[in-house]
Structure formats: C-alpha cells, structure tokens
Amino acid sequence: MDRTTPTVTSTRLPDSLCTHTPACPTADSPDAEAAHVVAGHPEQGWSLLCNGVLLFEDTGELFPDGRVVAPHRPVLALV
C-alpha cells in the first residue's frame, strides 16, 4: 500500500491589497478601519479591508500579523 503525504504550501498575502490613489491607511495606522473593503460578507458578519484587516460586524478586528482587537461597541447608558 503506497501512501503519499499531501504537500502543504504556504502563501503569504502582500502587506496591502490597496491599489487606490491615494493609498488607504496601513494596518498599523490608527485609522486602519478607514481602508476600502475588498471582500464584504455581511451575511457572515465580516469584511476584508485592502490593508489586510478583517473587520467584524461586532466591531472586533483581526490584523494581518495576528493581533486581535476585541469588540469595542459603545455601551449605552441605562436611564
């Protein structure tokens, strides 16, 4: 019996998918969320921005380097 091991290849995305002029903010910029959406999936609750940031509907974020930002929606005051 001949078994083969599947080959796993790693593909690295470019640091930015941005082709806009002027360029969108990088993932390291304080205004990273202002980048253009290149893949929007509102039915799944996320969007990929051209700077490589995954932006989630609950305001959480996942950065290209693996950093995570917890959801940061404003809390409504109880009256």
N, C-alpha and C positions, 0 to 999 in steps of 0.2 A: 504494500500500500504506500503510494507516494503522496506525502502531504507537503503542500507548499505554504510558506508563511507569507501573508499579504504584506506588501510593501507600503509603508506609511510615508507619505511625503508631506512636508510642512510648507505651506505657502504663507509668506508674510505679506500682509497688506501694506501699501505705501502709507507713509505717515499722514498723508492727506489725500482725499479724493477730490479736493477742490480744484475746479477749473474756472472759477469765477474771477472777474476783474472788477474791483479789487478783490484780493483773496479773502476768504472768510477767516474768522478768528481760529487760531490753532486750538487743539485740545487743552493746552497748558494755559490759555488765556482766561482771564476772569469772566469774559463774556463768551465762553465756548458754546453756550446754548444758542447763540445767535447765528450759527452756521446754517447753511441750507440743508434741507432734507434731501437725501439721495435715494432713500428707500423707506417709505412710510407704510406701516402696517397698523392702522388704528384699530382694526378688528382684533389684533393681538396685543395692542397696548404699547407698541414701541415704534421708534423711528431711528434710522441710522443717519447721522449728520455727516456732511462731507469732510469733517475733520476727524472722523473715526469714532466719535462719541455715540454711544447708544443711549437714547433718551427715552425714558419710560413714562407712561401715562400718569403714574402716581408721583411724578417729578423725581424719581430716582435716576441715577446715571451710572453708566459703566464706561470707563475710559479705555483707550487702546492699550495702555500699559497695565491694565488690570485693576486700577484703582476703582473703588466703588463709592458713590455718594448716595447716602440713604435718602428716601423721600423727604422733601422739605416743603410740603404744602403749608401755607399759613393756617394756624389754628384759630378757629372762630371763637370769639369771646361769648361766654354764656351770659345771657341777660336775665 
